């Protein structure tokens, strides 16, 4: 784990809210000169803390308003079973997130679909056809309550008011 001070965490917090924030504005918000702020951001990128900058797209606005959480159990848990499944799931364009899990299911997926018929197609043509799938359980999200890209870096941290 990389040691981050209060200013690093403030920078990360601001970048999470708006990654397009001009460096001059970011520097002002965290109490640094623009050059010092730029060096800090570069260091956070080079260390791997900042892994990239992305546009958060709305699946709903793009025609995929149905969100399905899918729990998948494989026939076995050998390296071969896991690798074959993971290679296949990466090919499905409707799978937004895939986690290897502990507990009763091997994987948890977040899937986007246009409607119920589209999810049935995804289920039949993609998910159930993936290697080693023994069982699937699907739950339909009724409403998104919160969807954070990461933990707010200022949580449990006392940041001087001038940095907020």
Rosetta blueprint (number, residue, H / E / L):
1 X L
2 X L
3 X L
4 X L
5 X L
6 X H
7 X H
8 X H
9 X H
10 X H
11 X H
12 X H
13 X H
14 X H
15 X H
16 X H
17 X H
18 X L
19 X L
20 X L
21 X L
22 X L
23 X H
24 X H
25 X H
26 X H
27 X H
28 X H
29 X H
30 X H
31 X L
32 X L
33 X L
34 X H
35 X H
36 X H
37 X H
38 X H
39 X H
40 X H
41 X H
42 X H
43 X H
44 X H
45 X H
46 X H
47 X L
48 X L
49 X L
50 X L
51 X L
52 X L
53 X L
54 X L
55 X L
56 X L
57 X L
58 X L
59 X L
60 X L
61 X L
62 X L
63 X L
64 X L
65 X L
66 X E
67 X E
68 X E
69 X E
70 X E
71 X E
72 X E
73 X E
74 X E
75 X L
76 X L
77 X L
78 X L
79 X H
80 X H
81 X H
82 X H
83 X H
84 X H
85 X H
86 X H
87 X H
88 X H
89 X H
90 X L
91 X L
92 X L
93 X L
94 X L
95 X E
96 X E
97 X E
98 X E
99 X E
100 X E
101 X L
102 X L
103 X L
104 X L
105 X L
106 X L
107 X E
108 X E
109 X E
110 X E
111 X E
112 X E
113 X E
114 X L
115 X L
116 X H
117 X H
118 X H
119 X H
120 X H
121 X H
122 X H
123 X H
124 X H
125 X H
126 X H
127 X H
128 X L
129 X L
130 X L
131 X L
132 X L
133 X E
134 X E
135 X E
136 X E
137 X E
138 X E
139 X E
140 X E
141 X L
142 X L
143 X L
144 X L
145 X L
146 X L
147 X L
148 X L
149 X L
150 X L
151 X L
152 X L
153 X L
154 X L
155 X L
156 X L
157 X L
158 X L
159 X L
160 X L
161 X L
162 X L
163 X L
164 X L
